Amino acid sequence: MAYIQVPEGIPGIRSLVMFRPETGKPLYELAQVLLRGDSTLSEAERELMAAYVSSRNDTMFCMMSHAAASRALFGNDKKIVDDVLKDIQHADISDKMKALLNIAGKVQILGKEVKPEDVESARNEGATYKEIHDTVLIAAAFSMFNRYVDGLASFTPTDEKEYEAMGKRMAEKGYVPPINKE
Amino acid sequence: MPHINVDKNLPGIRSLMAFSPETATPMGELANLLLRTNEGMSMADRELIAAHVSYLNDCFYCQQSHGAIAVCYLDGNHDLVEQVKRDYTHAAISDKLKALLVIAGSVQKGGKHVTPNQIENAKNLGATDRDIHDTVLIAAAFCMFNRYVDGLAANTPTDLSTYPLRAKQVAEKGYGNHIFSSKQPVPENEKI
């Protein structure tokens, strides 16, 4: 049970945003800009970064939902998601994406873990400054979202089917804050 | 040196916000909602939580910046702010704030480190659901801000006398895009 009085039966961050819609608005806007805004990284790739960081933070709700969104966006290539979550080095992704995921993994530990050589590797594989910026901020933002969701012990569904539907909705509609029913 | 090509004349998160104004807007709004209200917890309490978490995350820029903002709200009580950052157990703050700082410290390690006992203790000392929510989200948000600043190796002024000037800007006008788009404060002795 959640540590604070949130609406019952509503999963994860949605229940927290319904508890306090004011802060929910910029949180959803940030997710929308980072994961759906203009970028040379695909939406599927950015969702994969979110799932990867959430997996490293052991936040089941965020990991399952963003992995599902990434699978929905990758379509026929959805196997990539599970391959990356299992072992980045052997996954069928570009070397640039591997270098960016390496940076995301460092950010998950702590900002200072990102070393000039990590950034240089990504640059050598063709990553732009904006791609590096966005990777760091996605990883940092999920270090927040994950702690928000787990720190208040919000409800985490265990049925995989539920996440599949959630992922599909996230892929189609993006990040729209839930509306409180009075 | 920063990892990306940001404006060299802007320090810390200000340079990153100027690099990416689209993400800066919701981040500034979030900071205002969490740190610029006295509802339940004072603005000083909120900045103390931000400074403590930034200290735990070893983010020099953020712990100095938010420490300096807390000093503004606490009538210049620099010693108290330093004590809360490092070890609040014997600091002259309320037991309720101490219990909330315990929760913030757990969030810094990872969301699952928060325990039902920590929550119960805070509630027994008068913390409301809203106080607990805001504490967890402030701590979580600084796990983002700190990683953003250090993960891109943003410029970090080592001259501590520059922090109170920027802190005054925030104490007077709050957070938002003005902190990078308006003129940066210059120390008296460097004014021409």
Interface residues (C-beta under 8 A of the other chain):
Chain A: Y3 I4 Q5 L16 F19 R20 E22 T23 K25 P26 L27 E29 L30 V33 L34 G37 N57 D58 T59 I103 K106 V107 L110 G111 K112 V114 P116 V119 Y129 K130 I132 H133 D134 V136 L137 A139 A140 A141 S143 M144 F145 N146 R147 Y148 V149 D150 G151 L152 A153
Chain B: H3 I4 N5 L16 F19 S20 E22 T23 T25 P26 M27 E29 L30 L33 L34 N57 D58 C59 I103 S106 V107 G110 G111 K112 V114 P116 I119 D129 R130 I132 H133 V136 L137 A139 A140 A141 C143 M144 F145 N146 R147 Y148 V149 D150 G151 L152 A153
